[in-house]
Amino acid sequence: MGKSAKDTSKTWGKRTKSVHAGTRRSQYGEVSEAVFLTQGFVYPSAEAAQARFEALGEDEFIYARYGNPTVRMFEDRMADLLGYEDAFACTSGMAAVSGALTALLKAGDHVVSSRALFGSCLYVLEDILARFGVEITLVDGRDNAEWDAAIRKDTTLVFLESISNPTLEVVDLRHVCDVAHKNGALVVVDDAMATPVYSYAAECGADIAVVSTTKHVDGQGRMLGGLIAGSRDLVRGPIESYMKHTGGAMNPFTAWTHLKALETIVLRVGQQAATALAITESLDGHPKLSAVRYPTHSAHPQCELARTQAETGGTVLALEVKGGKEACFKFLNALELFTISNNFADAKSIVTHPATTTHQRLPEDQKDTLGITGGLVRLSAGLEDAEDLIADLKAALDAI
Ligand SMILES: *Cc1c(COP(=O)(O)O)cnc(C)c1O
C-alpha cells in the first residue's frame, strides 16, 4: 500500500479531511477506497510471520479482528475529523461505549456520569459495571456544582453525553474536563448527538470521544457502527488490547460504506442542522406546543453555553406537545412525511416518542427526573425540503 496522507491532513479543513484523510492506495492505484474483505493476511516467509507478530509496522495487518486496511482508513479519517490522534472502529456505538469503559475501568474504581444518558449507556453503567464492582455516581449534567461535588480525588473516569438524547441537555464540557483532570480522572464523551462534523469534544479537552457511526456517519439508515477516538497511547494501548481480544472490531464492508458516506457528511449534516434550526424557528411559540428545544436556538435554556461549544446544535430537536401522550400520539399518527422510528440522523426525517419506545424501560420517577414526558417528541431533521417538513408538522399539529 502507498503512503497515507496522514502527515499533511491535520491542517486540512473538515471537507477536505472527510474526503481524503487516511486514504491508502494499493499497488493498483484505485481512485475510490478499496474494500479489503479479508479476515487474514499472507506472510512471505515464516520469519516474516514471526516478525509481524513481534511488532506490527505501519501498513501491516495480522487478522481482521485486530485491524484491516479498509477499517484503518476509516479510523484515520475519523480521528482527523474529530481532532484526535487515533481511533478504533467498532461493530456499533454500544460496542464503542462499553469497550471504552470496560477497557479503562477495574473493580473499585469510581465513575461520575451525567444522568441524562442513552438507555443502553445507563444499562452498561448501572447494571454491568456496577456488577463488576465499579462505583457509579449520577449527576444532573447541566449543574456544574453537582459535577464539582461528585468528582473526587479517587474518581477514575467521567462519562457524559455532550448533548443528551432525547432531552437535548447541554453539559459544560470545558468545566467538567477541567475538574476531572485536576482530580486525575479521564473524560469519556458520548458524542453521538454533537455529530462528527461539529464535535467539540477534543477542543474542550475530552480524553476519549465515543461515536455511534450508525447515526451521522452512515446517515442513510443502513449500517451499525461505532468508534473510539483519543490519544495514540490510550487507543493503541488499553482500548485496542481490549477490543481486539473481545471481538468488537468493525467489519471491513461497514468501514467501506462509512468511508464513502464520509465524503458527503459535511454537506449532509450542515443541511440537516440548518433544517433542524428552520423547523425550530417556525414552531417556536406554536399554540399546540409548550416547548421547542434546539441547543443553539434562543428558546433553549442553555443556548449561550451551547453556542460557546459548537457551531450548530446538531440535527435533532425536541418538542413538548400540550395534552400529554394522547395528544402526542394524534400528532405522530397525523404526520405524512416524517417516519415514526427510533434512529436519528437519517436522510429521512424521523419522529420518536421516547417515553414509550427508546426510554420505555425506565421507571416512571426516572422519566420524570429526566423530563421524558408523555408529550415529548424527538425530531430528527432529514434531507428533505425544510418547507415540506414544516408544512407536515403544522398540519399534524392542527389535527390534534
Ligand atoms: C445511538 C446511540 C448509541 C448507540 O449506538 P448504536 O450504534 O445503536 O449501538 C449510544 N449513545 C447515543 C447517545 C446514541 O444516540
The ligand as an SDF file (V2000), in Angstrom:
LIG
                    3D

 15 15  0  0  0  0  0  0  0  0999 V2000
  -27.4740    5.5350   19.1720 C   0  0  0  0  0  0  0  0  0  0  0  0
  -26.6750    5.9090   20.3340 C   0  0  0  0  0  0  0  0  0  0  0  0
  -25.8110    4.9980   20.9390 C   0  0  0  0  0  0  0  0  0  0  0  0
  -25.7100    3.5620   20.4910 C   0  0  0  0  0  0  0  0  0  0  0  0
  -25.2770    3.4220   19.1820 O   0  0  0  0  0  0  0  0  0  0  0  0
  -25.5650    2.0820   18.3300 P   0  0  0  0  0  0  0  0  0  0  0  0
  -24.7920    2.3400   17.0780 O   0  0  0  0  0  0  0  0  0  0  0  0
  -27.0380    2.0000   18.1530 O   0  0  0  0  0  0  0  0  0  0  0  0
  -25.0300    0.9420   19.1160 O   0  0  0  0  0  0  0  0  0  0  0  0
  -25.0930    5.4100   22.0470 C   0  0  0  0  0  0  0  0  0  0  0  0
  -25.1910    6.6660   22.5180 N   0  0  0  0  0  0  0  0  0  0  0  0
  -26.0070    7.5780   21.9580 C   0  0  0  0  0  0  0  0  0  0  0  0
  -26.0950    8.9390   22.5220 C   0  0  0  0  0  0  0  0  0  0  0  0
  -26.7720    7.2340   20.8380 C   0  0  0  0  0  0  0  0  0  0  0  0
  -27.5750    8.1260   20.2960 O   0  0  0  0  0  0  0  0  0  0  0  0
  1  2  1  0
  2  3  1  0
  2 14  2  0
  3  4  1  0
  3 10  2  0
  4  5  1  0
  5  6  1  0
  6  7  2  0
  6  8  1  0
  6  9  1  0
 10 11  1  0
 11 12  2  0
 12 13  1  0
 12 14  1  0
 14 15  1  0
M  END
$$$$
